[in-house]
Amino acid sequence: MDMKINKKLFGVTMLIMAAFLMGAFFNQSEAKLKVIKAGVDEKGNQICINKSQVYLFKKNQAENKIIFYFHDAESDSAMVAKSFPDIESMDKYWNVLIRDW
């Protein structure tokens, strides 16, 4: 009987720890992750690029966008732009991107 309680306690503890770790992972800024969600294509499919593919990124203040240029064998000018609702959110993302690239 005592062994069953220990197993249940261990299982509950592991479940709680996993929940906290998942929360910490999903609470990270996207700029810290290895993959960047950078918008949608003409069909509405989400475009994600791996940071290792990116060779240049630049900030477009006038349009509240960060433009990522990446290597793509099928395209000479592969680029995606991530849009932001305001300058503050773009600057916050940019600062994390520069610091954690």
C-alpha positions in Angstrom: 0.0 0.0 0.0 2.8 2.4 0.9 4.5 1.7 -2.5 1.4 2.7 -4.4 1.2 6.0 -2.6 4.9 6.7 -3.4 4.3 5.9 -7.1 1.3 8.2 -7.2 3.2 11.0 -5.4 6.1 10.6 -7.8 3.8 10.7 -10.8 2.0 13.8 -9.5 5.4 15.5 -8.8 6.6 14.7 -12.3 3.4 16.0 -13.9 3.7 19.3 -11.9 7.3 19.7 -12.9 6.5 19.1 -16.5 3.7 21.7 -16.4 6.1 24.3 -15.0 8.8 23.6 -17.5 6.3 23.8 -20.4 5.0 27.1 -19.1 8.6 28.4 -18.9 9.2 27.2 -22.5 6.1 28.8 -24.0 6.6 32.0 -22.1 9.8 32.7 -23.9 10.0 35.4 -26.5 9.9 33.9 -30.0 13.1 35.8 -30.7 14.9 33.4 -28.4 13.7 30.3 -30.2 15.5 28.5 -33.1 12.5 28.9 -35.4 10.9 32.2 -36.3 7.2 32.4 -37.2 7.4 35.2 -39.8 3.9 35.5 -41.3 1.7 33.8 -43.8 2.0 33.0 -47.5 -0.6 34.0 -50.2 -2.6 30.9 -49.3 -2.7 31.7 -45.6 -0.2 29.0 -44.6 2.1 30.1 -41.8 5.7 30.7 -42.8 8.4 29.6 -40.4 12.2 29.8 -41.0 15.0 28.3 -39.1 17.5 30.9 -37.7 20.4 28.9 -39.2 19.0 29.7 -42.7 19.0 33.5 -42.1 22.0 35.4 -43.3 20.6 39.0 -42.9 17.8 40.6 -41.0 16.9 44.3 -40.9 14.4 46.6 -39.2 12.0 48.6 -41.3 10.8 51.4 -38.9 8.4 53.0 -41.4 6.3 49.8 -41.8 6.9 48.2 -38.4 8.5 45.2 -39.9 11.6 43.1 -39.5 12.7 41.5 -42.7 14.6 38.2 -42.7 16.7 37.2 -45.7 17.4 33.4 -45.8 19.0 30.8 -47.9 16.6 28.9 -50.2 17.7 26.8 -53.1 14.5 27.5 -55.1 14.6 31.3 -54.8 17.4 33.9 -55.3 15.7 36.5 -53.1 14.1 34.5 -50.3 12.8 36.8 -47.6 10.0 37.0 -45.2 8.8 40.0 -43.2 7.4 39.9 -39.7 4.9 42.7 -39.0 4.2 44.3 -35.7 1.2 46.4 -34.5 3.4 49.2 -33.1 6.9 50.5 -32.8 7.3 49.5 -29.1 6.5 45.8 -29.8 8.9 45.8 -32.8 11.7 47.4 -30.7 11.2 44.9 -27.9 11.3 42.0 -30.3 14.4 43.5 -32.1 16.3 43.9 -28.8 15.7 40.3 -27.8 16.6 39.2 -31.3 19.9 41.0 -31.3 20.8 39.9 -27.8 19.9 36.2 -28.2 20.7 35.5 -31.8 
